[in-house]
Structure formats: structure tokens, C-alpha cells
Amino acid sequence: MSAQHKSHKQVINRLKRAHGHMHKIMEMLEDERSCVDVAQQLYAVEKAVVKAKRLLIHDHIDHCLGQGDQDSQSGQTLDELKEITKYL
């Protein structure tokens, strides 16, 4: 599991997008821009982070929890699935 997953590049791109929006929000607040404009940017940050989180979790479920010997790891896999889905 130490190798980077295929989705990591997409997750990084989404987080970079969110980072850019956050920077913009701080500038907007300093410039006393309208609350509607700021709220719109906050919404964009929220959506970018949610999409990155879901992509990461779905990738983890597909590639990490679906591998290995089912008999020896089924209990551990189920526990890990329960743990990660609380972040959805």
C-alpha cells in the first residue's frame, strides 16, 4: 500500500484547486468583497475537498480493501472499511 495509487494525482489536483480558492477567499475578505462572492468561493473550496475525499476513499476501497487473501484478512478489511466510511 505504500505505492501511490492512480487517483492520488487527481486528489492532489483537487486539493490544489481548493488551496487556490482558499487563497482567493483571504484576498477577498481583505478587500472587503461582498459576502455573496466570498460564500461562492467557500462553496467551491468545500466541493473540491469533498470530491477529493470521496475519490481517495473510493480508491482505497477499490484497491486496498479488495486485495489479499479473503479468509485471513476479512475481519481486518471489514474493520478498515467501517473506519474509512465514517469520513464519507
N, C-alpha and C positions, 0 to 999 in steps of 0.2 A: 504493500500500500504506500510505500514511500515514493514511488514514481508518480510523476504528475499526470493527472487524468486529462483526457481530451477536453473536458469542459473548463478546466482551470483558466485557459486563455480567455474564454468567453466571460467567466466570472470576473477576472481581472479587468476586462474592458468595461463591464457594467459598473464595477466599483470605481474605476477611473472617471466614468461619466458622472457618478454620484459625487465624487470628490470635486469635479469641476462645478457642478451645481452648488455644492456647499460653499465653495469659494465665491461664487457669484452672489449667493444669498447674503454673505457677510458684507460684500461690497454694497449690495442693495440697501441693507439696513444702515450702513454708514452714510449712504447718500440719501437716506430718508425717503426711499421709494415707496410706492403705495403698498398697503397691506395685501391687496389682491395679487399684485405682481410677486411679492415675497411668498405668499401662500402657494402660488403656482409653482414656483421653484422648489419649495419644500415638498410639494406633492411629487415633483419629478425625482427628487432625491429618494423619497420613500419608495416609489415604484422601482427605481433602479436597484435599490438594496433588496427589496422583496424578490425581484426577478433573479438577482444574483444568488440569494439564499436558496430559493427553490431549485435553481439549476444545480447548485452544489449538492443539495440534499438528494435530489433525484439521481444525480450521477453517483453519489455514494451508495444509494440503494441498488442501482443497476450493477455497479462494478465491484463494490466491496462486499456487500451482503449476499450477493448471488453467487459468490465463488467459494470454492473449498468443498470439503467433504461434509455433506449434509448431516450425516449421523453424528459426527464428532463436534460440529460447530453449531448445530441448530439452536441450542439454548443460548449460546453466546450471541448468535446472529439475531435472534428474537429480542434479546435484551438491548442490543445495539440499535435495532430498528425502533423499538419503543423510545429509546433515549433521543435519537435524532428527530423523530417525528414531532416531538414536543416543540420544536423550533419552526414548524411549518406555520 
